[in-house]
Structures are given as C-alpha cells and as structure tokens.
C-alpha cells in the first residue's frame, strides 16, 4: 500500500468547509483540520505506484477546484 498526504491551504474561514468537501472526493480516506502553514491535511492511500500517479491528477483537478482551496502540496509517504 502506498499513501500520500495532501496538504491544503484554504481561504480564510474556509478550512472546515474544505475538510468536509474532501470527504466526498474519491480516493481520500480521511481529512483533518490543522494549525500552521496548511489548514487541512487529507490522506489518500493507493494500492500501487500507478494509482499514485493518478492521485496527482486528482489533486490537481478535483481538490484544487473545491471552493475555498488556495493551494495544495502532495507528499508521498516513504518507509525508511
């Protein structure tokens, strides 16, 4: 199993709305509102590396199109 975390900067006052909307995005397994430079973190597990590539397209199209999303950064989980 491969996973990625998608760090999301939201427009002011929109973090809760973004977190709720992410729960309906296919491929996103959980969301959490956080304090710091990013406002929401979403976890997206994938079964293999090919699906991870599709995840990048998901972030670019579906997540960035959500109302209140300002910027995203996708971080792949690595097991050291």
HUHU-V410214 format. One record per helix or strand of 3 or more residues. SS is the DSSP state (a for helix, b for strand). FROM is the first residue (numbers start at 1). TO is the last residue. Records with the same first field share a line. If there is no record, write none. Layout:
SS=FROM-TO / FROM-TO
This chain:
b=2-10 / 30-33 / 40-46 / 69-76
a=15-22 / 49-63
